[in-house]
Amino acid sequence: MRLSKRLELLLSFVEPESRVADVGTDHGFIPVELVRRGIAYKAIAMDVRPGPLLRAREHIRQAGFWERIETRLGDGVERLSSGEADTVVIAGMGGQLVIHILENGRRLWGDVRHWILSPQSEIDKVRRFLYDSGFALTREDMVEDEGKYYTVMDAVYGGEGPGEGKALTEAEYLYGPKLIGERNQVLMEFLVREERQLLGILKGLEGKEGEKVESRREELGRKVEGIRYLLNPGNTPGMEGKDKRQL
């Protein structure tokens, strides 16, 4: 079976011999491929909706892994017991929902070694929640898949990682401390696209007046400056003497 680049990236974050719970499993592609490839011997496919779970069960049956992949209907990790999984995958949903699932699964934070997360939106809020709650991001990566950009992160509760012992900048919350530090190539491509889109919005504001318009123009200008600094650190006009923590 050929997976999307997004799912392939998610699989690459799972360590061999892991016991995996896939939250919001949908078709069950992740647990099936983890077992098929020998990365996980057993897995748990979980979803809050009966329809997707039925599709996952059929896919699991067709793959011949019915005895190795268990399916559970429930909200987030509410039906996951302590010690059943050392890795939890939460992907394909909005950032607020990811935070909701993590908050409700607080009892499992210390038991699960790896929380592999791929929020579809509000990634900065997810990162902020993780750091405020005592998690560290030990790995981050990005992929472009059919014109869309996806971020995958490995959060470890109480672990050491980028940002450990210091507050993050706004840019690090938005784009990821590890990705920025490594100058991740896909992130750089994403930032170029973001700059182009912001400049397009600014162009659309030309000739317009008013307090709200001017405030919006200043906000967009700051974002463009910040992105240009990340693309060319130390070589962006207008950034001299400014507090980089505001980027």
N, C-alpha and C positions, 0 to 999 in steps of 0.2 A: 504494500500500500504506500502511495506517495503522499507525504504530508506537506503542508504549507511550510514556508520558511519560518513563520511565527511558531508553529508547533515544534518544528525541529529545534529551534532555539530553546524552547521550554524543556524539551527532553534532555538537551545537553547540560542543563543545570542539575539534573538528578544524579546523585552518586550511585555507583553500582551496589547491588545488594540492599537497596533501600526498601523500606516498607512505606508505601505511598498512599496517601488519600488525595483524590482529585475532587475538589469542591466545584460544583457547577459543571459537571462532567460532560453535559450535553450528549454527544454521540458516543462518548467513551473512548475517543481516539487515543487520548494520552495514556490511560492505564493499559489499553490493549497493546499499544506499541512498546510501552515499558516492559511488559511481560514478554512480548514477542522477541524483543531484542536482548532479553536476559538481564536488563538493568534492574528490574524488580521481579522477584519470584511471585509475590502476591501483591494485590492492590485493592483499594476500596474506591468505587465510583459513586459519588454522592451528588444529588441534585434536589432542589426544592420543588421541582415540577414533575408530575407523573409522566407527562408526554416525553420529554427528553430522556428520562430514566428508562422508559420502555424501549426507546431507540437504542440506548446504550446496551441494554440487556440483549437485544437482538444482535447487535454488532459483536458483543462478547461471545454469544452463542455461536455465531458464524465463524468466529476466530478459533473456537474450540477451547476457550479459557474460562468456561463457566465455573470450574472448581478453583480457579486461582484468582478470579476477580469478583469480589462481592459488591452488590449494589445496595444503596441505602437511600430512602426518601427522607429528606429532612432539611431544615434551614441551616445553611453553613456547616459548622462542625458540631452541631448540637448532638448528633448521634455518634460522634467519634469518642471512644473511651481512651483514657490515659494508657499509654503503652502500645496502642494499636498501630501507630504510624510514627516514623521518625522524620518523615517529609510530608508536608502538605502543600499542594499546588492550588493556588487561587488565581484564575486567569479568565479573561473574556468578559469582565464586568466592570462597571464604573468604580471610581476611586472611593466614593462614599460607601458603596456596598462592601468593598474590600475592608474598609475600616470597621464597618458594622460587624462583619464576620470575625475579624480579629478581636474586637472588643468582647463579643459574646463567647469567644474561645479562649479567654484569658486563662482559664484553668489549665490549658494545654501548653501555654507559652514555654514553660520550662521543660516539658517532655518532648516537644517536637524540636529536632535539631535544625531543620531547614524549612523556612517558610518561603516558597518560591512564588513570587507575586508578579502579575502582569496586568496592572490596571489599564482600562481603556480610556480613562479620563482622570483629571484632577490628581495627577501623579505627585505633584508637589505637596498636596494635602496628605497623601499616603506616606510620603517620606517624613513629613513633619510629625505625623502621628507615631511612626516607628521610632524616631529619635527621641521624642518626648516620652515614649513608653519604655525605653531601655533597650531597644533593638539596635543592631549595627548592620549596615549593608556590606557584606563581604565580597559581593560580586554584582556587577551590573553589565548589561549588554543591550544593544539595540539591533533591530533588523527592519529593513524596508520590504514590505510584502504587498504587491499589487497596488502601489501608490500610497500605502499607509505605513506609518512608522509605529513600531511597538517596542516597548521597553520591558525587559525582564530583570528582576532583582532577587537576590538571595538574602533574606533577612534572618539574622541569628539573634535570639534573645540573650542579652548579656554578653554578646561576643564583642570582638574588637574588629574595627573596620574603619573606613574613611569617615572622618568626622568625630571619631572617638575622642572624648575629652574636650571638645570645642563645639561652639555653636556653628551651624552651617550658614552660608550666605544665601540670599534669595535665589541666586543662580544655581547653587548646589541643590536647593530644594526643587527647583524647576526642572533641572536637567540632569542631576545626579553627580555627586562628588567623584565617584569612581570614573564615570564616563568623561567628565571634564578633565580629571587628572591624567587619564590615559589618552586624551584627545581622540576619543572613539571616532572612527571615520564616518560611521553612519550618523552619529550625533552632529558632526560637522556638516554633513549634507542636509540634515534636518534644519540646522541653524541658518544655513544659506536660504533655504526655502522660507523659513520664518521671517528672515530679514526682507525678502522679496515681497511677501504678503503684507508686512507692516508698512513698507514703503508705498505699496499700492493703496492702502487705506489712507496714509498721509496725503497722497496725491489727490484722493477723492475729497479731502477736506480743504483743498486749496480754494481760495476765494470765499470761504465761509467765515462768518464772524460770530462772536458770542462767547460768553464766559465758559459754557460747557464745551464748546468746540475747542477753545484755547486750552482748556484743561486736558481734553482728550489728546490734542496735538502734543502737548508736553509729555503726557504719559507714554504715547507711542514713540516719541523721540528718545525718551530714556531707555525704552526697551530695545530700540535699534542700536543705541550706543552700547548697551550691555552685550548684545549679541555680537557686535563688531569687536568688542574687547575679547570675548571668548574665542572668536575666530582668529584674532590677531593680538594675543595678549601683549601689552606693553607697547603696542604700535598703532594705537587708535587715537586719532586726533580728538581733542576735547576731553580726554580722560585724565590728563595730568592733574595730580593732586586730589582727585576725587576718591571717595571712600569706596573701595572695591566691594565691600560687604553689602552695598546696596544694589549690586548687579544681580 
